[in-house]
Amino acid sequence: MDKRVIFDFEVDFTNGGGIQGQEFRLDIDSDDISDEELAKYIVKDMRLLMVGEVRILNKRIISEKHKRKPSDEDIEK
């Protein structure tokens, strides 16, 4: 069975404001992922700019089939 991480996140922007996500699910390739890696993924995948602090909350790993097809970038790795 594939691994996924479920977590909440909060992103603050340096020019004010922010966004939040609850129960966000992400396919992962191993049994764990660091908060720093998750933060980088969110910022890159959502193409966020002027990001200040990113907080990862309530993180847990589950066994569940991956939902997202690999991108060309993932395949090249």
PyMOL Python script that loads the backbone (N, CA, C, O; Angstrom):
from pymol import cmd

cmd.read_pdbstr("""\
ATOM      1  N   MET A   1       0.842  -1.184   0.000  1.00  0.00           N
ATOM      2  CA  MET A   1       0.000   0.000   0.000  1.00  0.00           C
ATOM      3  C   MET A   1       0.883   1.242   0.000  1.00  0.00           C
ATOM      4  O   MET A   1       1.921   1.270   0.662  1.00  0.00           O
ATOM      5  N   ASP A   2       0.480   2.252  -0.729  1.00  0.00           N
ATOM      6  CA  ASP A   2       1.213   3.511  -0.797  1.00  0.00           C
ATOM      7  C   ASP A   2       1.062   4.295   0.503  1.00  0.00           C
ATOM      8  O   ASP A   2       0.168   4.029   1.306  1.00  0.00           O
ATOM      9  N   LYS A   3       1.948   5.260   0.692  1.00  0.00           N
ATOM     10  CA  LYS A   3       1.913   6.114   1.883  1.00  0.00           C
ATOM     11  C   LYS A   3       1.437   7.504   1.509  1.00  0.00           C
ATOM     12  O   LYS A   3       1.772   8.025   0.445  1.00  0.00           O
ATOM     13  N   ARG A   4       0.651   8.098   2.396  1.00  0.00           N
ATOM     14  CA  ARG A   4       0.199   9.480   2.248  1.00  0.00           C
ATOM     15  C   ARG A   4       0.347  10.165   3.597  1.00  0.00           C
ATOM     16  O   ARG A   4       0.303   9.521   4.645  1.00  0.00           O
ATOM     17  N   VAL A   5       0.522  11.464   3.555  1.00  0.00           N
ATOM     18  CA  VAL A   5       0.574  12.249   4.776  1.00  0.00           C
ATOM     19  C   VAL A   5      -0.664  13.146   4.793  1.00  0.00           C
ATOM     20  O   VAL A   5      -1.035  13.742   3.781  1.00  0.00           O
ATOM     21  N   ILE A   6      -1.289  13.226   5.964  1.00  0.00           N
ATOM     22  CA  ILE A   6      -2.425  14.124   6.177  1.00  0.00           C
ATOM     23  C   ILE A   6      -1.962  15.160   7.190  1.00  0.00           C
ATOM     24  O   ILE A   6      -1.375  14.815   8.216  1.00  0.00           O
ATOM     25  N   PHE A   7      -2.230  16.440   6.899  1.00  0.00           N
ATOM     26  CA  PHE A   7      -1.767  17.482   7.807  1.00  0.00           C
ATOM     27  C   PHE A   7      -2.567  18.764   7.596  1.00  0.00           C
ATOM     28  O   PHE A   7      -3.239  18.947   6.580  1.00  0.00           O
ATOM     29  N   ASP A   8      -2.472  19.636   8.582  1.00  0.00           N
ATOM     30  CA  ASP A   8      -2.996  20.985   8.482  1.00  0.00           C
ATOM     31  C   ASP A   8      -1.803  21.899   8.249  1.00  0.00           C
ATOM     32  O   ASP A   8      -0.681  21.563   8.628  1.00  0.00           O
ATOM     33  N   PHE A   9      -2.035  23.057   7.628  1.00  0.00           N
ATOM     34  CA  PHE A   9      -0.937  24.002   7.455  1.00  0.00           C
ATOM     35  C   PHE A   9      -1.439  25.432   7.518  1.00  0.00           C
ATOM     36  O   PHE A   9      -2.609  25.717   7.260  1.00  0.00           O
ATOM     37  N   GLU A  10      -0.527  26.317   7.865  1.00  0.00           N
ATOM     38  CA  GLU A  10      -0.781  27.750   7.875  1.00  0.00           C
ATOM     39  C   GLU A  10       0.403  28.423   7.189  1.00  0.00           C
ATOM     40  O   GLU A  10       1.558  28.130   7.502  1.00  0.00           O
ATOM     41  N   VAL A  11       0.116  29.316   6.260  1.00  0.00           N
ATOM     42  CA  VAL A  11       1.163  30.051   5.550  1.00  0.00           C
ATOM     43  C   VAL A  11       0.926  31.538   5.775  1.00  0.00           C
ATOM     44  O   VAL A  11      -0.165  32.047   5.516  1.00  0.00           O
ATOM     45  N   ASP A  12       1.956  32.233   6.260  1.00  0.00           N
ATOM     46  CA  ASP A  12       1.912  33.686   6.407  1.00  0.00           C
ATOM     47  C   ASP A  12       2.660  34.307   5.245  1.00  0.00           C
ATOM     48  O   ASP A  12       3.701  33.803   4.824  1.00  0.00           O
ATOM     49  N   PHE A  13       2.128  35.402   4.730  1.00  0.00           N
ATOM     50  CA  PHE A  13       2.786  36.127   3.657  1.00  0.00           C
ATOM     51  C   PHE A  13       3.491  37.363   4.208  1.00  0.00           C
ATOM     52  O   PHE A  13       3.002  38.001   5.140  1.00  0.00           O
ATOM     53  N   THR A  14       4.629  37.693   3.631  1.00  0.00           N
ATOM     54  CA  THR A  14       5.419  38.818   4.122  1.00  0.00           C
ATOM     55  C   THR A  14       4.738  40.157   3.847  1.00  0.00           C
ATOM     56  O   THR A  14       5.058  41.156   4.491  1.00  0.00           O
ATOM     57  N   ASN A  15       3.809  40.188   2.903  1.00  0.00           N
ATOM     58  CA  ASN A  15       3.092  41.429   2.606  1.00  0.00           C
ATOM     59  C   ASN A  15       1.716  41.470   3.270  1.00  0.00           C
ATOM     60  O   ASN A  15       0.877  42.297   2.913  1.00  0.00           O
ATOM     61  N   GLY A  16       1.486  40.577   4.236  1.00  0.00           N
ATOM     62  CA  GLY A  16       0.229  40.526   4.964  1.00  0.00           C
ATOM     63  C   GLY A  16      -0.647  39.374   4.513  1.00  0.00           C
ATOM     64  O   GLY A  16      -0.533  38.893   3.386  1.00  0.00           O
ATOM     65  N   GLY A  17      -1.510  38.943   5.394  1.00  0.00           N
ATOM     66  CA  GLY A  17      -2.443  37.871   5.077  1.00  0.00           C
ATOM     67  C   GLY A  17      -1.815  36.491   5.175  1.00  0.00           C
ATOM     68  O   GLY A  17      -0.664  36.339   5.584  1.00  0.00           O
ATOM     69  N   GLY A  18      -2.594  35.496   4.793  1.00  0.00           N
ATOM     70  CA  GLY A  18      -2.118  34.127   4.840  1.00  0.00           C
ATOM     71  C   GLY A  18      -3.190  33.175   4.343  1.00  0.00           C
ATOM     72  O   GLY A  18      -4.303  33.589   4.015  1.00  0.00           O
ATOM     73  N   ILE A  19      -2.849  31.910   4.290  1.00  0.00           N
ATOM     74  CA  ILE A  19      -3.800  30.862   3.915  1.00  0.00           C
ATOM     75  C   ILE A  19      -3.649  29.701   4.881  1.00  0.00           C
ATOM     76  O   ILE A  19      -2.619  29.542   5.537  1.00  0.00           O
ATOM     77  N   GLN A  20      -4.689  28.903   4.953  1.00  0.00           N
ATOM     78  CA  GLN A  20      -4.685  27.717   5.808  1.00  0.00           C
ATOM     79  C   GLN A  20      -5.244  26.540   5.023  1.00  0.00           C
ATOM     80  O   GLN A  20      -6.034  26.717   4.095  1.00  0.00           O
ATOM     81  N   GLY A  21      -4.833  25.357   5.399  1.00  0.00           N
ATOM     82  CA  GLY A  21      -5.388  24.139   4.837  1.00  0.00           C
ATOM     83  C   GLY A  21      -5.618  23.137   5.957  1.00  0.00           C
ATOM     84  O   GLY A  21      -4.784  23.004   6.853  1.00  0.00           O
ATOM     85  N   GLN A  22      -6.725  22.442   5.913  1.00  0.00           N
ATOM     86  CA  GLN A  22      -7.036  21.437   6.923  1.00  0.00           C
ATOM     87  C   GLN A  22      -7.226  20.073   6.254  1.00  0.00           C
ATOM     88  O   GLN A  22      -7.833  19.953   5.190  1.00  0.00           O
ATOM     89  N   GLU A  23      -6.684  19.059   6.919  1.00  0.00           N
ATOM     90  CA  GLU A  23      -6.813  17.676   6.427  1.00  0.00           C
ATOM     91  C   GLU A  23      -6.274  17.540   5.002  1.00  0.00           C
ATOM     92  O   GLU A  23      -6.812  16.766   4.211  1.00  0.00           O
ATOM     93  N   PHE A  24      -5.220  18.282   4.670  1.00  0.00           N
ATOM     94  CA  PHE A  24      -4.582  18.237   3.350  1.00  0.00           C
ATOM     95  C   PHE A  24      -3.892  16.883   3.206  1.00  0.00           C
ATOM     96  O   PHE A  24      -3.219  16.437   4.135  1.00  0.00           O
ATOM     97  N   ARG A  25      -4.045  16.232   2.077  1.00  0.00           N
ATOM     98  CA  ARG A  25      -3.430  14.925   1.836  1.00  0.00           C
ATOM     99  C   ARG A  25      -2.411  15.032   0.718  1.00  0.00           C
ATOM    100  O   ARG A  25      -2.628  15.711  -0.286  1.00  0.00           O
ATOM    101  N   LEU A  26      -1.298  14.346   0.915  1.00  0.00           N
ATOM    102  CA  LEU A  26      -0.215  14.399  -0.049  1.00  0.00           C
ATOM    103  C   LEU A  26       0.417  13.017  -0.177  1.00  0.00           C
ATOM    104  O   LEU A  26       0.720  12.375   0.828  1.00  0.00           O
ATOM    105  N   ASP A  27       0.615  12.560  -1.406  1.00  0.00           N
ATOM    106  CA  ASP A  27       1.310  11.299  -1.649  1.00  0.00           C
ATOM    107  C   ASP A  27       2.778  11.467  -1.286  1.00  0.00           C
ATOM    108  O   ASP A  27       3.387  12.487  -1.609  1.00  0.00           O
ATOM    109  N   ILE A  28       3.351  10.464  -0.614  1.00  0.00           N
ATOM    110  CA  ILE A  28       4.783  10.488  -0.300  1.00  0.00           C
ATOM    111  C   ILE A  28       5.400   9.151  -0.690  1.00  0.00           C
ATOM    112  O   ILE A  28       4.702   8.150  -0.852  1.00  0.00           O
ATOM    113  N   ASP A  29       6.734   9.156  -0.838  1.00  0.00           N
ATOM    114  CA  ASP A  29       7.451   7.966  -1.306  1.00  0.00           C
ATOM    115  C   ASP A  29       8.045   7.122  -0.187  1.00  0.00           C
ATOM    116  O   ASP A  29       8.592   6.050  -0.445  1.00  0.00           O
ATOM    117  N   SER A  30       7.943   7.596   1.061  1.00  0.00           N
ATOM    118  CA  SER A  30       8.559   6.861   2.163  1.00  0.00           C
ATOM    119  C   SER A  30       7.606   6.817   3.346  1.00  0.00           C
ATOM    120  O   SER A  30       6.443   7.205   3.232  1.00  0.00           O
ATOM    121  N   ASP A  31       8.102   6.345   4.477  1.00  0.00           N
ATOM    122  CA  ASP A  31       7.276   6.228   5.674  1.00  0.00           C
ATOM    123  C   ASP A  31       7.196   7.517   6.476  1.00  0.00           C
ATOM    124  O   ASP A  31       6.480   7.570   7.475  1.00  0.00           O
ATOM    125  N   ASP A  32       7.915   8.561   6.063  1.00  0.00           N
ATOM    126  CA  ASP A  32       7.898   9.821   6.794  1.00  0.00           C
ATOM    127  C   ASP A  32       8.333  10.956   5.873  1.00  0.00           C
ATOM    128  O   ASP A  32       8.930  10.728   4.821  1.00  0.00           O
ATOM    129  N   ILE A  33       8.024  12.183   6.291  1.00  0.00           N
ATOM    130  CA  ILE A  33       8.448  13.389   5.585  1.00  0.00           C
ATOM    131  C   ILE A  33       8.569  14.495   6.625  1.00  0.00           C
ATOM    132  O   ILE A  33       7.737  14.606   7.525  1.00  0.00           O
ATOM    133  N   SER A  34       9.593  15.298   6.497  1.00  0.00           N
ATOM    134  CA  SER A  34       9.815  16.357   7.495  1.00  0.00           C
ATOM    135  C   SER A  34       8.847  17.518   7.259  1.00  0.00           C
ATOM    136  O   SER A  34       8.318  17.701   6.163  1.00  0.00           O
ATOM    137  N   ASP A  35       8.638  18.286   8.312  1.00  0.00           N
ATOM    138  CA  ASP A  35       7.806  19.481   8.194  1.00  0.00           C
ATOM    139  C   ASP A  35       8.404  20.449   7.176  1.00  0.00           C
ATOM    140  O   ASP A  35       7.675  21.099   6.427  1.00  0.00           O
ATOM    141  N   GLU A  36       9.729  20.543   7.152  1.00  0.00           N
ATOM    142  CA  GLU A  36      10.407  21.441   6.216  1.00  0.00           C
ATOM    143  C   GLU A  36      10.141  21.026   4.763  1.00  0.00           C
ATOM    144  O   GLU A  36       9.897  21.873   3.903  1.00  0.00           O
ATOM    145  N   GLU A  37      10.189  19.713   4.499  1.00  0.00           N
ATOM    146  CA  GLU A  37       9.911  19.217   3.148  1.00  0.00           C
ATOM    147  C   GLU A  37       8.464  19.508   2.749  1.00  0.00           C
ATOM    148  O   GLU A  37       8.196  19.906   1.616  1.00  0.00           O
ATOM    149  N   LEU A  38       7.533  19.307   3.686  1.00  0.00           N
ATOM    150  CA  LEU A  38       6.125  19.594   3.403  1.00  0.00           C
ATOM    151  C   LEU A  38       5.926  21.073   3.091  1.00  0.00           C
ATOM    152  O   LEU A  38       5.215  21.425   2.150  1.00  0.00           O
ATOM    153  N   ALA A  39       6.551  21.930   3.881  1.00  0.00           N
ATOM    154  CA  ALA A  39       6.431  23.374   3.670  1.00  0.00           C
ATOM    155  C   ALA A  39       6.948  23.752   2.283  1.00  0.00           C
ATOM    156  O   ALA A  39       6.295  24.509   1.564  1.00  0.00           O
ATOM    157  N   LYS A  40       8.111  23.232   1.905  1.00  0.00           N
ATOM    158  CA  LYS A  40       8.672  23.535   0.584  1.00  0.00           C
ATOM    159  C   LYS A  40       7.748  23.045  -0.524  1.00  0.00           C
ATOM    160  O   LYS A  40       7.560  23.733  -1.528  1.00  0.00           O
ATOM    161  N   TYR A  41       7.173  21.862  -0.345  1.00  0.00           N
ATOM    162  CA  TYR A  41       6.277  21.310  -1.354  1.00  0.00           C
ATOM    163  C   TYR A  41       5.048  22.194  -1.550  1.00  0.00           C
ATOM    164  O   TYR A  41       4.663  22.484  -2.683  1.00  0.00           O
ATOM    165  N   ILE A  42       4.435  22.620  -0.451  1.00  0.00           N
ATOM    166  CA  ILE A  42       3.240  23.462  -0.532  1.00  0.00           C
ATOM    167  C   ILE A  42       3.550  24.749  -1.280  1.00  0.00           C
ATOM    168  O   ILE A  42       2.816  25.136  -2.189  1.00  0.00           O
ATOM    169  N   VAL A  43       4.633  25.410  -0.900  1.00  0.00           N
ATOM    170  CA  VAL A  43       5.009  26.683  -1.523  1.00  0.00           C
ATOM    171  C   VAL A  43       5.264  26.502  -3.016  1.00  0.00           C
ATOM    172  O   VAL A  43       4.791  27.298  -3.827  1.00  0.00           O
ATOM    173  N   LYS A  44       6.006  25.462  -3.380  1.00  0.00           N
ATOM    174  CA  LYS A  44       6.330  25.233  -4.793  1.00  0.00           C
ATOM    175  C   LYS A  44       5.095  24.813  -5.595  1.00  0.00           C
ATOM    176  O   LYS A  44       4.830  25.362  -6.664  1.00  0.00           O
ATOM    177  N   ASP A  45       4.344  23.842  -5.079  1.00  0.00           N
ATOM    178  CA  ASP A  45       3.226  23.292  -5.833  1.00  0.00           C
ATOM    179  C   ASP A  45       2.098  24.306  -6.011  1.00  0.00           C
ATOM    180  O   ASP A  45       1.412  24.300  -7.033  1.00  0.00           O
ATOM    181  N   MET A  46       1.905  25.169  -5.025  1.00  0.00           N
ATOM    182  CA  MET A  46       0.851  26.179  -5.104  1.00  0.00           C
ATOM    183  C   MET A  46       1.369  27.488  -5.715  1.00  0.00           C
ATOM    184  O   MET A  46       0.623  28.453  -5.878  1.00  0.00           O
ATOM    185  N   ARG A  47       2.669  27.494  -6.049  1.00  0.00           N
ATOM    186  CA  ARG A  47       3.302  28.672  -6.669  1.00  0.00           C
ATOM    187  C   ARG A  47       3.097  29.930  -5.843  1.00  0.00           C
ATOM    188  O   ARG A  47       2.748  30.987  -6.370  1.00  0.00           O
ATOM    189  N   LEU A  48       3.318  29.800  -4.543  1.00  0.00           N
ATOM    190  CA  LEU A  48       3.130  30.930  -3.633  1.00  0.00           C
ATOM    191  C   LEU A  48       4.345  31.842  -3.661  1.00  0.00           C
ATOM    192  O   LEU A  48       5.482  31.379  -3.756  1.00  0.00           O
ATOM    193  N   LEU A  49       4.096  33.132  -3.576  1.00  0.00           N
ATOM    194  CA  LEU A  49       5.155  34.136  -3.548  1.00  0.00           C
ATOM    195  C   LEU A  49       5.092  34.899  -2.233  1.00  0.00           C
ATOM    196  O   LEU A  49       4.063  34.912  -1.556  1.00  0.00           O
ATOM    197  N   MET A  50       6.188  35.524  -1.885  1.00  0.00           N
ATOM    198  CA  MET A  50       6.281  36.366  -0.694  1.00  0.00           C
ATOM    199  C   MET A  50       5.842  35.613   0.568  1.00  0.00           C
ATOM    200  O   MET A  50       5.089  36.133   1.392  1.00  0.00           O
ATOM    201  N   VAL A  51       6.330  34.385   0.693  1.00  0.00           N
ATOM    202  CA  VAL A  51       5.978  33.523   1.813  1.00  0.00           C
ATOM    203  C   VAL A  51       6.873  33.834   3.007  1.00  0.00           C
ATOM    204  O   VAL A  51       8.096  33.915   2.885  1.00  0.00           O
ATOM    205  N   GLY A  52       6.248  34.003   4.146  1.00  0.00           N
ATOM    206  CA  GLY A  52       6.967  34.181   5.395  1.00  0.00           C
ATOM    207  C   GLY A  52       7.082  32.836   6.091  1.00  0.00           C
ATOM    208  O   GLY A  52       7.791  31.947   5.620  1.00  0.00           O
ATOM    209  N   GLU A  53       6.399  32.686   7.191  1.00  0.00           N
ATOM    210  CA  GLU A  53       6.450  31.445   7.968  1.00  0.00           C
ATOM    211  C   GLU A  53       5.422  30.438   7.449  1.00  0.00           C
ATOM    212  O   GLU A  53       4.319  30.809   7.049  1.00  0.00           O
ATOM    213  N   VAL A  54       5.804  29.155   7.463  1.00  0.00           N
ATOM    214  CA  VAL A  54       4.896  28.053   7.145  1.00  0.00           C
ATOM    215  C   VAL A  54       4.882  27.122   8.347  1.00  0.00           C
ATOM    216  O   VAL A  54       5.932  26.668   8.803  1.00  0.00           O
ATOM    217  N   ARG A  55       3.691  26.840   8.858  1.00  0.00           N
ATOM    218  CA  ARG A  55       3.547  25.935  10.004  1.00  0.00           C
ATOM    219  C   ARG A  55       2.803  24.676   9.559  1.00  0.00           C
ATOM    220  O   ARG A  55       1.765  24.749   8.902  1.00  0.00           O
ATOM    221  N   ILE A  56       3.354  23.528   9.931  1.00  0.00           N
ATOM    222  CA  ILE A  56       2.740  22.229   9.665  1.00  0.00           C
ATOM    223  C   ILE A  56       2.189  21.716  10.995  1.00  0.00           C
ATOM    224  O   ILE A  56       2.903  21.681  11.997  1.00  0.00           O
ATOM    225  N   LEU A  57       0.920  21.321  10.998  1.00  0.00           N
ATOM    226  CA  LEU A  57       0.244  20.917  12.227  1.00  0.00           C
ATOM    227  C   LEU A  57      -0.460  19.573  12.027  1.00  0.00           C
ATOM    228  O   LEU A  57      -0.868  19.233  10.916  1.00  0.00           O
ATOM    229  N   ASN A  58      -0.594  18.826  13.101  1.00  0.00           N
ATOM    230  CA  ASN A  58      -1.397  17.583  13.106  1.00  0.00           C
ATOM    231  C   ASN A  58      -1.009  16.600  12.008  1.00  0.00           C
ATOM    232  O   ASN A  58      -1.877  15.986  11.388  1.00  0.00           O
ATOM    233  N   LYS A  59       0.284  16.449  11.767  1.00  0.00           N
ATOM    234  CA  LYS A  59       0.768  15.574  10.700  1.00  0.00           C
ATOM    235  C   LYS A  59       0.657  14.107  11.110  1.00  0.00           C
ATOM    236  O   LYS A  59       1.016  13.730  12.225  1.00  0.00           O
ATOM    237  N   ARG A  60       0.154  13.293  10.190  1.00  0.00           N
ATOM    238  CA  ARG A  60       0.141  11.846  10.412  1.00  0.00           C
ATOM    239  C   ARG A  60       0.283  11.133   9.070  1.00  0.00           C
ATOM    240  O   ARG A  60      -0.164  11.629   8.036  1.00  0.00           O
ATOM    241  N   ILE A  61       0.909   9.970   9.108  1.00  0.00           N
ATOM    242  CA  ILE A  61       1.145   9.162   7.910  1.00  0.00           C
ATOM    243  C   ILE A  61       0.110   8.037   7.887  1.00  0.00           C
ATOM    244  O   ILE A  61      -0.156   7.398   8.905  1.00  0.00           O
ATOM    245  N   ILE A  62      -0.464   7.810   6.715  1.00  0.00           N
ATOM    246  CA  ILE A  62      -1.423   6.719   6.564  1.00  0.00           C
ATOM    247  C   ILE A  62      -1.039   5.871   5.355  1.00  0.00           C
ATOM    248  O   ILE A  62      -0.286   6.308   4.485  1.00  0.00           O
ATOM    249  N   SER A  63      -1.566   4.663   5.318  1.00  0.00           N
ATOM    250  CA  SER A  63      -1.417   3.795   4.152  1.00  0.00           C
ATOM    251  C   SER A  63      -2.673   3.948   3.314  1.00  0.00           C
ATOM    252  O   SER A  63      -3.776   3.627   3.758  1.00  0.00           O
ATOM    253  N   GLU A  64      -2.492   4.441   2.102  1.00  0.00           N
ATOM    254  CA  GLU A  64      -3.614   4.685   1.208  1.00  0.00           C
ATOM    255  C   GLU A  64      -3.061   4.808  -0.202  1.00  0.00           C
ATOM    256  O   GLU A  64      -1.965   5.333  -0.398  1.00  0.00           O
ATOM    257  N   LYS A  65      -3.795   4.337  -1.162  1.00  0.00           N
ATOM    258  CA  LYS A  65      -3.347   4.387  -2.553  1.00  0.00           C
ATOM    259  C   LYS A  65      -3.102   5.836  -2.983  1.00  0.00           C
ATOM    260  O   LYS A  65      -3.886   6.731  -2.668  1.00  0.00           O
ATOM    261  N   HIS A  66      -2.000   6.047  -3.706  1.00  0.00           N
ATOM    262  CA  HIS A  66      -1.695   7.373  -4.230  1.00  0.00           C
ATOM    263  C   HIS A  66      -2.790   7.824  -5.194  1.00  0.00           C
ATOM    264  O   HIS A  66      -3.334   7.020  -5.950  1.00  0.00           O
ATOM    265  N   LYS A  67      -3.104   9.105  -5.158  1.00  0.00           N
ATOM    266  CA  LYS A  67      -4.160   9.673  -6.000  1.00  0.00           C
ATOM    267  C   LYS A  67      -3.622  10.448  -7.189  1.00  0.00           C
ATOM    268  O   LYS A  67      -4.258  10.496  -8.241  1.00  0.00           O
ATOM    269  N   ARG A  68      -2.453  11.054  -7.027  1.00  0.00           N
ATOM    270  CA  ARG A  68      -1.909  11.944  -8.049  1.00  0.00           C
ATOM    271  C   ARG A  68      -0.958  11.174  -8.960  1.00  0.00           C
ATOM    272  O   ARG A  68      -0.107  10.418  -8.491  1.00  0.00           O
ATOM    273  N   LYS A  69      -1.113  11.373 -10.255  1.00  0.00           N
ATOM    274  CA  LYS A  69      -0.199  10.751 -11.200  1.00  0.00           C
ATOM    275  C   LYS A  69       1.132  11.482 -11.141  1.00  0.00           C
ATOM    276  O   LYS A  69       1.146  12.700 -10.959  1.00  0.00           O
ATOM    277  N   PRO A  70       2.255  10.777 -11.289  1.00  0.00           N
ATOM    278  CA  PRO A  70       3.554  11.446 -11.268  1.00  0.00           C
ATOM    279  C   PRO A  70       3.676  12.434 -12.423  1.00  0.00           C
ATOM    280  O   PRO A  70       3.229  12.164 -13.537  1.00  0.00           O
ATOM    281  N   SER A  71       4.285  13.577 -12.141  1.00  0.00           N
ATOM    282  CA  SER A  71       4.529  14.560 -13.207  1.00  0.00           C
ATOM    283  C   SER A  71       5.788  14.164 -13.962  1.00  0.00           C
ATOM    284  O   SER A  71       6.538  13.296 -13.515  1.00  0.00           O
ATOM    285  N   ASP A  72       6.021  14.799 -15.105  1.00  0.00           N
ATOM    286  CA  ASP A  72       7.239  14.537 -15.870  1.00  0.00           C
ATOM    287  C   ASP A  72       8.479  14.812 -15.017  1.00  0.00           C
ATOM    288  O   ASP A  72       9.477  14.098 -15.115  1.00  0.00           O
ATOM    289  N   GLU A  73       8.411  15.848 -14.183  1.00  0.00           N
ATOM    290  CA  GLU A  73       9.536  16.190 -13.304  1.00  0.00           C
ATOM    291  C   GLU A  73       9.826  15.061 -12.322  1.00  0.00           C
ATOM    292  O   GLU A  73      10.987  14.744 -12.067  1.00  0.00           O
ATOM    293  N   ASP A  74       8.765  14.444 -11.763  1.00  0.00           N
ATOM    294  CA  ASP A  74       8.945  13.333 -10.827  1.00  0.00           C
ATOM    295  C   ASP A  74       9.571  12.126 -11.523  1.00  0.00           C
ATOM    296  O   ASP A  74      10.414  11.441 -10.944  1.00  0.00           O
ATOM    297  N   ILE A  75       9.162  11.871 -12.755  1.00  0.00           N
ATOM    298  CA  ILE A  75       9.656  10.714 -13.500  1.00  0.00           C
ATOM    299  C   ILE A  75      11.141  10.868 -13.818  1.00  0.00           C
ATOM    300  O   ILE A  75      11.882   9.885 -13.814  1.00  0.00           O
ATOM    301  N   GLU A  76      11.583  12.108 -14.095  1.00  0.00           N
ATOM    302  CA  GLU A  76      12.977  12.360 -14.442  1.00  0.00           C
ATOM    303  C   GLU A  76      13.924  12.140 -13.274  1.00  0.00           C
ATOM    304  O   GLU A  76      15.117  11.931 -13.493  1.00  0.00           O
ATOM    305  N   LYS A  77      13.437  12.180 -12.050  1.00  0.00           N
ATOM    306  CA  LYS A  77      14.293  12.011 -10.864  1.00  0.00           C
ATOM    307  C   LYS A  77      14.769  10.624 -10.777  1.00  0.00           C
ATOM    308  O   LYS A  77      15.502  10.281  -9.849  1.00  0.00           O
TER     309      LYS A  77
END
""", "prot")
cmd.dss("prot")
cmd.show_as("cartoon", "prot")
cmd.util.cbc("prot")
cmd.orient("prot")
